[in-house]
Amino acid sequence: MASTFFVLNGPNLNMLGKREPGIYGGQTLADIEALCRDEGAKLGFDIDFRQSNHEGTLVDWIHEAGSKAAGIAINPGAYGHTSIAMHDAIRSISVPVVELHLSNIHAREEFRHKSMIAPAVKGVICGFGAHSYILALNALSNITK
């Protein structure tokens, strides 16, 4: 079995630490990557951590993870609310996927309440800031053992 979790990050997450820290927190994406790598080591998994502002790139990475990873933790950013392509990509692979968001998407603008990818993933974690990533990795570890 693969011993790597892909942690995929969608649009604007490269701006963490600068972009609306009252909503997304003050940690940078590099800070979150370090947290994920530490948690992965504790869980016995390598972490392949990536970010793209481009939907097609994220779709390609989901496909790649289908043959190279034990699971995917994905913060799709705004694409979670709009991307049928990412939904279909997740449905096309057999490894488990956990969707995560830093903020509680259900306590925000109405357009953020619906996730297009949620029906295709094992579960959704939101509202715990950077700790949402840790929760997602732990969930993946539990369902892949």
C-alpha positions, 0 to 999 in steps of 0.5 A: 500500500502507498505510504503517502498522503497528498495534501492538495490546496486550491486557489488563493491558499498561497495567500494565507497569512496575508488574505483575510487573517480574521477568517483564515488565520495568520499562518502561512501555507508554509506553516501549514505544510510544516504542521502536515509534515510533522503530523504525517511523520507521527502517523507513519505517512509521507506528505506530498503537499501542493498548491495551485490556483488552476483547476486543471492542475488540481484535477491532474493531481487528483488523478495522479494520487489515485495511483500514487497515494494512500489518500488525499486531504484537499482544501479546494478553496473556492473550487469546492463550491464550483468544480464539477471537474474536481467532483468527477476526478475524485469519483474516478479514483479509488483512494479516500479523499477528505475535504477540508476548509479552514473556516466554517463554510456553513457560517459564511456567505450562502454561496459557500454553504454548498460543496460540489465535491462533498458528495464524492468524498469520505467526509468534510472537516471545516472551521478549525483553522489550520487544525482542519488539516491535522484532523483530515490527516488523522481521518485518512490514517484511520480509514486507510489502516 
